Amino acid sequence: MNQFIKEIQEQPEALERTLSYYRSREGKDRLDAVCALWTTGDYDKIVFTGMGSSYFISQAAATMMTAYDIPAFAVNAGELLHFQSSVLTERTLLVAISQSGESYEVIELLKQLGERHHLRLTVVGVTNESGSSLAAMATCNLLCKAGKEEMTSTKTFITTYLVVYLLAESLSGRRADNDLLDSVVREVSRQLEKRETYLSRSVAFLSGHPFVQVIGRGTVFASAAQTALMFMEATKTPASALLGGEFRHGPLEMVGPDFICIIYAHSQSGVYQQSIRLVTDVLAFNGKVILISDTASGIESADLLEINVHCEDPDLFAIPSIIPVQLMVNAWAKEMELVPGSFTHGAKVTSIE
């Protein structure tokens, strides 16, 4: 068993550890501490920042917050460092996400805000590493409990996403539905167990395609972006993630017999019909589609592979829906005689810019 698939299979336990932590007194106190900061009225906005998968989760977090009428934005940490730091004031609650807690741009941003701009900024750190630089520099921390991870992000992606979901629920004054959260863990396990029902066909679908387009909208775009990143990192295959609306504004012209895309679409997302219309258009233009959804589309086509993922909440859908694709990436990398999830030109923790 390679290390990448080992880490993929450890995800149910990672989710359970993270849930158990935030059901404990310590975890609840950490969430309450962030809520107490926000409810003081001292802050006029929340800015989420990170790099790579941490930035993808930042975007989803901002989308969740704004749905609850909380003014929130996501800004890539590199862009925030060099071009957009003026959006940060002492009335900004900055949520910095770094799974390692050592991402260069995040740490450099926090250093420069204090040293160069003399900002007394309130920083919430979201990290998997309690002894990291981010944990030490943050005002307070929300910890993930993914455990050790060496390869392309799997456990850290879904546990970090879970933490920001719990944060959004807390800041909105809602009580997290424990039954719903437990069902997500069970669905992750189910997807791992049922992989043989779709895995061989999905690899056959992907075979021969030099590029993979990934499409999603709303909070599940975090999984779409992470999917593209996994294809690039773990299989060395060019891939791109686009919002469904953006894909229609030009990139749709790429579609033809050599085109394949993965589309994430939850039936309760508010844009499900638009996503299904896009599926039908791609098929009409002779492209292939892997559709990941919680419900059957009703479309009959040899060029469509549907993977059903049970999840009631469209915001939580990002967690179980990425599991089938992680498995596809692992299988395809093996097909290409690569070590799945390994790094050849860089490292898991990016320490330079």
C-alpha positions in Angstrom: 0.0 0.0 0.0 1.5 3.4 -1.0 1.5 6.3 1.4 -1.0 8.4 -0.5 -3.8 5.7 -0.4 -2.9 5.0 3.3 -3.6 8.7 4.1 -6.8 8.6 2.0 -8.0 5.7 4.0 -7.2 7.4 7.3 -9.7 10.2 6.6 -12.7 8.8 8.6 -10.6 8.6 11.7 -9.2 12.1 11.1 -12.7 13.5 10.8 -13.8 11.7 13.9 -10.8 13.1 15.9 -11.5 16.6 14.7 -15.2 16.3 15.6 -14.4 14.8 19.0 -12.1 17.7 19.7 -14.7 20.3 19.0 -17.2 18.4 21.1 -14.8 18.5 24.0 -14.6 21.5 26.4 -11.2 22.6 25.0 -12.5 22.7 21.4 -15.7 24.4 22.3 -13.8 27.0 24.3 -11.6 27.8 21.2 -14.7 28.3 19.0 -16.3 30.4 21.7 -13.2 32.5 22.0 -13.4 33.5 18.3 -17.2 34.1 18.6 -16.5 36.4 21.6 -14.0 38.4 19.6 -16.5 38.9 16.7 -19.4 39.8 19.0 -17.5 42.6 20.7 -18.3 44.8 17.7 -14.7 45.8 17.4 -14.4 44.2 13.9 -16.2 45.3 10.7 -15.1 42.3 8.6 -13.5 38.9 8.5 -10.7 38.2 6.0 -9.7 34.6 5.3 -6.3 34.0 3.8 -4.1 31.0 2.9 -2.2 29.4 0.0 -3.1 26.4 -2.1 -5.8 24.2 -0.6 -5.9 26.6 2.4 -6.9 29.4 0.1 -9.5 27.2 -1.5 -11.0 26.6 1.9 -10.8 30.3 2.6 -13.0 31.0 -0.4 -15.6 28.4 0.9 -15.4 29.9 4.4 -16.1 33.4 3.1 -19.1 32.1 1.0 -20.5 30.4 4.1 -20.1 33.5 6.2 -21.7 35.9 3.7 -24.7 33.5 3.5 -25.2 34.3 7.2 -24.9 38.0 6.6 -21.4 38.2 8.1 -19.1 40.4 6.0 -16.3 38.1 5.0 -13.8 38.0 2.1 -11.0 35.6 1.0 -7.7 36.9 -0.3 -4.8 34.8 -1.4 -2.0 35.2 1.1 0.6 36.0 -1.6 -1.6 38.7 -3.0 -2.4 40.0 0.4 1.3 40.1 1.3 2.4 42.1 -1.8 -0.6 44.0 -3.2 -3.6 44.1 -0.9 -2.5 44.5 2.7 -4.2 47.9 2.8 -7.6 46.0 3.2 -6.4 45.0 6.6 -7.1 47.3 9.5 -7.3 47.0 13.3 -11.0 46.4 12.7 -10.3 43.3 10.6 -10.5 39.8 12.1 -7.9 37.9 10.0 -8.3 34.2 9.8 -5.0 32.7 8.5 -5.2 29.1 7.3 -2.1 27.0 6.9 -2.2 23.2 7.4 1.5 23.1 8.3 1.4 26.4 10.0 4.6 27.3 8.1 3.5 28.4 4.7 5.9 31.2 3.6 3.4 33.8 2.5 1.2 33.4 5.6 4.1 33.7 8.0 5.8 36.5 6.1 2.5 38.4 6.0 2.0 38.2 9.8 5.7 39.3 10.3 5.4 42.3 8.0 2.0 43.5 9.4 3.7 43.9 12.8 7.2 45.0 11.8 6.5 47.2 8.8 2.9 48.3 9.2 2.7 48.3 13.0 -0.8 46.9 12.8 -2.1 45.4 16.0 -4.1 42.8 14.1 -6.2 40.1 15.7 -5.3 36.8 14.0 -7.2 33.5 14.2 -4.9 30.7 13.1 -6.3 27.5 11.6 -3.7 24.8 11.5 -3.0 21.1 11.9 0.3 21.8 13.9 -0.1 23.2 17.4 3.7 23.9 17.6 3.9 25.8 14.3 4.9 29.4 13.7 1.3 30.3 12.8 0.1 28.8 16.1 2.7 30.9 18.0 1.9 34.2 16.1 -1.9 34.0 16.2 -4.1 35.6 18.8 -6.0 32.4 19.1 -6.0 29.1 17.3 -8.4 26.6 15.8 -6.7 23.2 15.5 -7.3 20.5 13.0 -6.7 16.9 14.1 -5.7 15.3 10.8 -2.6 13.6 12.2 0.6 13.3 10.3 0.4 13.8 6.5 3.3 13.4 4.1 1.7 13.4 0.6 -0.7 15.6 -1.4 -3.3 17.0 1.0 -6.2 14.7 1.8 -6.7 14.4 5.5 -5.7 18.0 6.2 -8.0 19.3 3.4 -11.2 17.7 4.8 -10.4 18.4 8.5 -9.5 22.1 7.8 -12.7 22.4 5.8 -14.7 20.9 8.7 -13.1 23.4 11.1 -14.2 26.4 9.1 -17.7 24.9 8.7 -17.9 24.7 12.5 -16.6 28.2 12.8 -19.3 29.5 10.4 -22.0 27.7 12.3 -20.7 29.1 15.6 -20.4 32.7 14.3 -23.9 32.5 12.9 -25.3 31.5 16.2 -26.4 28.1 15.0 -25.9 24.8 16.8 -24.0 22.3 14.7 -26.2 19.3 13.8 -24.3 16.3 15.3 -26.3 13.7 13.5 -25.5 15.5 10.2 -21.8 15.7 11.0 -21.7 12.0 11.9 -23.4 11.1 8.7 -20.7 12.9 6.7 -18.0 10.7 8.4 -20.1 7.6 7.6 -20.3 8.7 3.9 -16.6 9.2 3.7 -16.2 5.6 4.9 -18.9 4.4 2.5 -17.1 6.1 -0.5 -13.9 4.3 0.5 -15.7 1.0 0.8 -17.6 1.2 -2.5 -14.8 2.5 -4.7 -14.7 -0.6 -6.9 -18.1 0.3 -8.3 -16.7 3.3 -10.2 -12.9 3.3 -9.9 -12.0 1.1 -12.9 -14.5 3.0 -15.2 -13.3 6.4 -14.0 -9.7 5.5 -14.8 -10.8 4.3 -18.3 -12.6 7.6 -18.7 -9.5 9.6 -17.8 -7.1 7.5 -19.9 -5.6 9.3 -22.9 -6.7 12.8 -21.8 -3.7 15.2 -21.4 -5.8 17.8 -19.5 -8.6 17.7 -16.9 -11.1 20.5 -16.4 -12.8 20.7 -13.0 -16.0 22.7 -12.4 -18.0 23.6 -9.4 -19.9 26.5 -7.8 -20.4 27.8 -4.3 -18.7 26.1 -1.3 -17.9 22.9 -3.3 -15.6 24.9 -5.5 -13.1 24.3 -2.8 -13.2 20.6 -3.7 -13.1 21.5 -7.4 -9.9 23.6 -6.9 -8.4 20.9 -4.7 -9.2 18.3 -7.4 -7.3 20.2 -10.0 -4.3 20.7 -7.6 -4.3 16.9 -6.9 -4.2 16.1 -10.6 -1.2 18.4 -11.1 0.6 17.4 -7.9 -0.1 13.7 -7.8 -0.3 12.7 -11.5 1.7 15.5 -13.0 -1.3 16.1 -15.3 -2.3 19.7 -16.4 -5.7 20.6 -14.8 -7.7 23.7 -14.2 -10.6 24.5 -11.8 -13.2 27.0 -12.9 -16.5 28.2 -11.6 -19.4 26.9 -13.7 -20.4 30.4 -14.8 -16.9 31.3 -15.8 -16.6 28.1 -17.8 -19.4 29.3 -20.1 -17.6 32.6 -20.7 -15.1 31.2 -23.2 -13.6 28.0 -22.0 -16.7 26.1 -23.3 -15.0 26.4 -26.7 -12.4 23.8 -25.6 -15.1 21.1 -25.6 -14.7 18.3 -28.2 -13.9 14.6 -28.5 -10.7 15.0 -26.5 -12.2 16.9 -23.6 -13.0 15.6 -20.2 -14.3 17.4 -17.1 -15.3 16.7 -13.6 -18.4 18.6 -12.4 -19.4 18.9 -8.7 -23.1 19.6 -8.2 -25.3 19.4 -5.1 -29.1 19.3 -5.7 -29.7 21.9 -2.9 -26.9 24.3 -3.9 -29.2 26.8 -5.7 -27.3 26.3 -8.9 -28.0 22.6 -9.6 -30.1 23.1 -12.7 -27.3 25.4 -14.2 -24.8 22.6 -13.5 -26.9 19.9 -15.2 -27.5 22.2 -18.2 -23.7 22.4 -18.5 -23.4 18.6 -18.3 -25.9 18.3 -21.2 -24.0 20.9 -23.3 -20.6 19.3 -22.8 -22.1 16.0 -23.8 -23.8 17.6 -26.8 -20.4 18.9 -27.9 -18.9 15.4 -27.7 -17.0 15.9 -24.4 -16.9 13.5 -21.5 -18.2 14.3 -18.0 -17.7 12.8 -14.6 -20.6 14.1 -12.5 -20.3 14.0 -8.7 -23.6 14.7 -7.1 -26.0 13.7 -4.4 -28.8 12.8 -6.9 -29.1 11.1 -10.3 -29.2 13.5 -13.2 -31.5 11.4 -15.4 -29.2 11.9 -18.3 -28.4 8.8 -20.4 -25.0 8.9 -22.2 -22.0 6.6 -22.6 -19.8 9.7 -22.1 -21.3 10.4 -18.7 -20.1 8.7 -15.5 -22.1 9.6 -12.4 -20.9 9.1 -8.9 -23.5 9.5 -6.2 -22.4 11.0 -2.8 -24.9 11.1 0.0 -24.9 14.4 1.9 -27.8 16.5 3.0 -26.0 19.8 3.4 -24.5 21.5 0.3 -21.9 23.2 2.4 -20.7 19.9 3.9 -20.8 18.2 0.5 -17.2 19.3 -0.2 -16.0 16.8 2.3 -17.4 13.4 1.1 -17.5 14.4 -2.6 -13.8 14.7 -3.0 -13.2 11.1 -1.8 -14.0 9.4 -5.1 -11.6 11.8 -6.9 -8.8 11.2 -4.4 -9.1 7.5 -5.2 -9.2 8.2 -9.0 -6.0 10.3 -8.7 -4.3 7.5 -6.8 -5.4 4.9 -9.3 -4.4 7.0 -12.3 -1.0 7.9 -10.9 -0.3 4.1 -10.5 -1.5 3.6 -14.0 1.1 6.1 -15.1 3.7 4.3 -13.0 4.2 7.3 -10.7 4.4 7.4 -6.9 1.0 8.8 -6.1 1.0 12.1 -4.2 4.8 12.5 -4.0 6.7 15.7 -4.8 9.6 15.9 -7.3 10.2 19.6 -7.8 9.0 21.0 -4.5 8.0 19.9 -1.1 4.8 19.6 0.9 5.5 22.7 2.9 6.4 25.6 0.6 9.1 27.6 2.4 10.1 30.0 -0.4 8.2 32.3 -2.7 
